[in-house]
Amino acid sequence: MAAASTQREKRMGSWKIERELDHGAESGGLPQFLRELAEALESGSGDGLAGSVFDGLPVRDWRKLVLLAERRGAGLTLKLKAKRASEVRVPTASKAGKKDTPGAVSKETPRDKDKVQAAREKYRQLKKTLQADFKALRVAVDEGRLPDAETLESFLSLAELMGQGEQPVSGAALTEMARSNTMFLDDCQALRRACSARDAAALAAVLERLARRKSACHAQFR
């Protein structure tokens, strides 16, 4: 039987599947993948497809679906990305920064102030949950085991939402925070890679970097 490796990612409002097919698996792998996708779309859920890459994914609620099949050497790479219809869109730090023009007269209304306060409260709640997940990740490493997948995915999803969502600062501080968030999200991807590779040393190193980055961020922006 030809070998195949599969990676799945679930994020806030989206999911992604990437499958690598070795030489000899192309003829059966792509049609089988498409059959499983069609069955999941027809049923509206991958829950009934035991052993399928779509098992447990929210297949019904999507607004954009992109499938890419690409030959690489003797193998084949399949990538399927979905954006969910229920996804909440929030402005990135770069877009939010364009609203702050130096010297401009503020036209902030009471409703705007309420929105800012709501954004800050949401950010605080995100940070609180993120810290709980981060603590669980460090406990797992300290005990000599890999973090469980649910905690890891929760941490990475919240980190992405916090790093790319609406920020609780403005002006020059927003620009500086955007720079810090970029480095933070890079470390989060390194964390994912370390867990996927089951590399305990790399995992401990990236968690230590994240701990230092958290302390520096809290000292600067708290």
C-alpha angles and dihedrals in degrees: 000000000000116000125243132181123204134197125190129191127188118191136170103298098351147057137201136200124196120184127185116203119198125219111299096024097084099087095052100025101062097045090046091050091050092047091053090047091050092049092049092049092048093051093038092230141060092215094102095050101088111196092012122125086237094058109128097005121129095241098161101062105063135129099182129031123181124185122188126183115187131177114228114184108301094344141063132236120208120194124183120181127183132189112200122232090227093056114131111225117214127180117259120238091256092054092045090051092060089067091064108079115178111244094013119139112247115241095182113155127203087259090054090051090051090052091050091050091048090050091051092050091049089049091052092051091049091050092050093053092042091054091052091053091046091052090052090051092053093047090054092051092046088054091052098250137108117259115257115260095242094057092044094051091045091052094047094047093049091045091054092048092048095044097046101029133084111309128221094231137063142200119017091351089059091055091050092046091050089056091049091047091054091056090044092054091046088056090048090057089049087053091054091049093049091052093046090051091044086230105161094186094051090045092053091047095051092046089053090051091049091050091053091045091050092052092048092047094049091048092051104039107023 
